[in-house]
Amino acid sequence: MHIHTLTNAPNPTTGEARFRGKMGDGEGSIVIQDVAGREVERVPVRPGAFSIDLSLHDRGTYFYTLREGRSTLQSGKLIVL
């Protein structure tokens, strides 16, 4: 999977975070962690657009990491209201 750019919106969100990126043909996963570094979600992703429902998680700041195998392709911050 080759990522040129991964964007997410809305950010901040009240529940669903939508991601879109220009990717290759591989598969990867997106990992969501809280500010303490605890993994709260791990979602397999494929090329194109996808979304993650964060409405069941507490309000606050989270970090996402897009991974392919052990490689980190991109990371960023999400705010859940």
Contact map, one row per residue, 1 for C-alpha under 8 A:
111000000000000000000011111100000000000000000010000000000000000000010000000000000
111100000000000000000111110000000000000000000000000000000000000000000000100000000
111111000000000000001111000000000000000000000000000000000000000000000000110000000
011111000000000000001110000000000000000000000000000000000000000000000000000000000
001111100000000000001100000000000000000000000000000000000000000000000000000000000
001111110000000000111100000000000000000000000000000000000000000000000000010000000
000011111000000000111000000000000000000000000000000000000000000000000000000000000
000001111110000011110000000000000000000000000000000000000000000000000000000000000
000000111111100011100000000000000000000000000000000000000000000000000000000000000
000000011111100111000000000000000000000000000000000000000000000000000000000000000
000000011111100010000000000000000000000000000000000000000000000000000000000001110
000000001111110000000000000000000000000000000000000000000000000000000000000001111
000000001111111110000000000000000000000000000000000000000000000000000000000001111
000000000001111100000000000000000000000000000000000001100000000000000000000000011
000000000000111110000000000000000000000000000000000011110000000000000000000000011
000000000100111111000000000000000000000000000000001111100000000000000000000000000
000000011110101111100000000000000000000000000000001111000000000000000000000000000
000000011100000111110000000000000000000000000000111100000000000000000000000000000
000001111000000011111000000000000000000000000000111000000000000000000000000000000
000001110000000001111100000000000000000000000001110000000000000000000000000000000
001111100000000000111110000000000000000000000011100000000000000000000000000000000
011111000000000000011111000000000000000000000011000000000000000000000000000000000
111100000000000000001111110000000000000000000011000000000000000000000000000000000
111000000000000000000111110000000000000000000010000000000000000000000000000000000
110000000000000000000011111000000000000000000110000000000000000000000000000000000
110000000000000000000011111100000000000000000110000000000000000000000000000000000
100000000000000000000000111110000000000000011110000000000000000000010000000000000
100000000000000000000000011111000000000000011100000000000000000001111000000000000
000000000000000000000000001111100000000001111000000000000000000001110000000000000
000000000000000000000000000111110000000011111000000000000000000111100000000000000
000000000000000000000000000011111000001111100000000000000000000111100000000000000
000000000000000000000000000001111100001111000000000000000000011110000000000000000
000000000000000000000000000000111111111110000000000000000000011100000000000000000
000000000000000000000000000000011111111100000000000000000000111000000000000000000
000000000000000000000000000000001111110000000000000000000000111000000000000000000
000000000000000000000000000000001111110000000000000000000000000000000000000000000
000000000000000000000000000000001111111000000000000000000000000000000000000000000
000000000000000000000000000000001111111100000000000000000000000000000000000000000
000000000000000000000000000000111100111111000000000000000000000000000000000000000
000000000000000000000000000000111100011111000000000000000000000000000000000000000
000000000000000000000000000001111000001111100000000000000000000000000000000000000
000000000000000000000000000011110000001111110000000000000000000000000000000000000
000000000000000000000000000011100000000011111000000100000000000000000000000000000
000000000000000000000000001111000000000001111100000000000000000000000000000000000
000000000000000000000000001111000000000000111110010000000000000000000000000000000
000000000000000000000000111100000000000000011111000000000000000000000000000000000
100000000000000000001111111000000000000000001111100000000000000000000000000000000
000000000000000000011110000000000000000000000111110000000000000000000000000000000
000000000000000001111000000000000000000000000011111000000000000000000000000000000
000000000000000001110000000000000000000000001001111100000000000000000000000000000
000000000000000111100000000000000000000000000000111110000000000000000000000000000
000000000000000111000000000000000000000000100000011111000000000000000000000000000
000000000000001110000000000000000000000000000000001111110000000000000000000000000
000000000000011110000000000000000000000000000000000111111000000000000000000000010
000000000000011100000000000000000000000000000000000011111100000000000000000000010
000000000000001000000000000000000000000000000000000011111100000000000000000000000
000000000000000000000000000000000000000000000000000001111110000000000000000000000
000000000000000000000000000000000000000000000000000000111111000000000000000000010
000000000000000000000000000000000000000000000000000000001111100000000000000000111
000000000000000000000000000000000000000000000000000000000111110000000000000000111
000000000000000000000000000000000110000000000000000000000011111000000000000011110
000000000000000000000000000000011110000000000000000000000001111100000000000011110
000000000000000000000000000000011110000000000000000000000000111110000000001111000
000000000000000000000000000001111000000000000000000000000000011111000000001111000
000000000000000000000000000001110000000000000000000000000000001111100001111100000
000000000000000000000000000111100000000000000000000000000000000111110001111000000
000000000000000000000000000111100000000000000000000000000000000011111111110000000
100000000000000000000000001110000000000000000000000000000000000001111111100000000
000000000000000000000000000100000000000000000000000000000000000000111110000000000
000000000000000000000000000000000000000000000000000000000000000000111111000000000
000000000000000000000000000000000000000000000000000000000000000000111111100000000
000000000000000000000000000000000000000000000000000000000000000011110111111000000
011000000000000000000000000000000000000000000000000000000000000011110011111000000
001001000000000000000000000000000000000000000000000000000000000011100001111100000
000000000000000000000000000000000000000000000000000000000000001111000001111110000
000000000000000000000000000000000000000000000000000000000000001110000000011111000
000000000000000000000000000000000000000000000000000000000000111100000000001111100
000000000011100000000000000000000000000000000000000000000000111100000000000111110
000000000011100000000000000000000000000000000000000000000011110000000000000011111
000000000011111000000000000000000000000000000000000001100111110000000000000001111
000000000001111000000000000000000000000000000000000000000011000000000000000000111
